[in-house]
Amino acid sequence: MNAQQEVFETLKEFKKVLLAEKTALIENDSTKVVELVEKKQGFLEKLPKLNPAGLKKEELSGIVEEIKQLQQTNLLLTKQALQYQETIMEAITKGVKKSSTTYSKKGNYTAAEQASLIDQSL
């Protein structure tokens, strides 16, 4: 395989990994995401070693732009998933803080507030 074919094949493989990562992020498959991130790290070693000499900018721009768009989409999906997890954790911790014990410090019976995942106060 010559250098030009190697560049295209490596970029196509990287694009496939990014597409698989996008699907895994959408499906919230964390084990698959971890596996794919490890594959992406392997590309960090391969990509700088590629020699695009002899290739025109127009030949590479299409696939490089697709890779760039996929990487941005995956980054947004990752941020969205993290924000969702943070929101859920915040709602749970607020619910836990609201609930009180059955008995007060003085030994009197007090009704406990019900913990809720949804903030219903307006």
N, C-alpha and C positions, 0 to 999 in steps of 0.2 A: 504494500500500500504506500502510495507516495504521500508527501507532506500535505498536499492540498486535500486529498481524500481523508486523511487522518483528522484534519481540522474539522471538516464537515461531519464526519462520523462522531467525533467527540462532542460537538455541539448538539447533534441530534440526540445522543445518549443523555446529555445534560437536560435537554428539553423534555425528554421522556420522564426523567426523574422529577422535574418540576411539575409536570402534569400529574404524575402519581401523587406528589406531595399535595397538590391542590385538592385532589379527590379525597385524600386522607384527612385533610383539614376540614373539608366540608362535612365529611362523615364523622368527624370527631374521633378518629381512630388514632389514639396517641401512640400505641406501639408501632404502628406503621410509620407515623411521622418521625419517630426517633430513628427508625431504620433508614428512612429516606434522608434525614439530616446527616447521618453518617456517610451515606453515599455521596451527598453533596460535598462533604469535607474532602472526599477523595478527589473530587474534581478541582478543588483548590490547589492540589499539587499538579494535576494534569494541564490545566488551562494555561498557566504561565509558560509552560514548556512548549506549547504549540508554536509552529512557525508558519504564519500566514503569508510568507513571501510568495509572490507570484499570483496571489488572489487579488481581485479588484474589490474595492470597497463596496460596490453595488452587489457583488456576489454574497458577501457576508452580512450586509445590513439587514436583510429580511429575517434571517434566523436569529441574529443578535437582538433585533427589536422584539421578536416574539419572546425570547428568553428574558429580556428586560421587563416586558409586560407581565409575564408569568411570575417573575420574582416579586414584582410590586404587588400583584394580586395575592400571592402567598403571604407576604408581609402583612397586608391588610387583614387577611383571614386570621392570621396569628394574633394580631392586635385585638381583633374582635373577640376571639375566643378568650383571651386573657381578661378583657374588660367584662365579659359575661361572668367568668369565674369570680372576679373581684366583686361584682355586683351581688352575686349569690352569697358570697361569704359575708359581705357587708350586711345584707338583709338577715342572714342567720345570726350574726353577732348582735345586731340591734334587737332581734327577737329574744335572744338569750338574756341580754341586759335588762329588758323590760320585765321579764318574769321575776316574781318575787317568791320568797319562801312561804310555806304554809303557816308558819308561826312567826310572830314578831320577836324582837329581842326580849320584850317584857313577858312573853309567854302567851300573849293573846292570839286568838285565831284570826288570820287575815286571808282573804281570798287571793289566789295568785292570778296574775294577768296571763292570758293565753298567749304563748309565743306564736308569731305569725311570720311567714316569709314575705308577705306583702305589707308595705307601710300604708295603712289605711287612714292615717291622720291627714287632715286637710286644713 
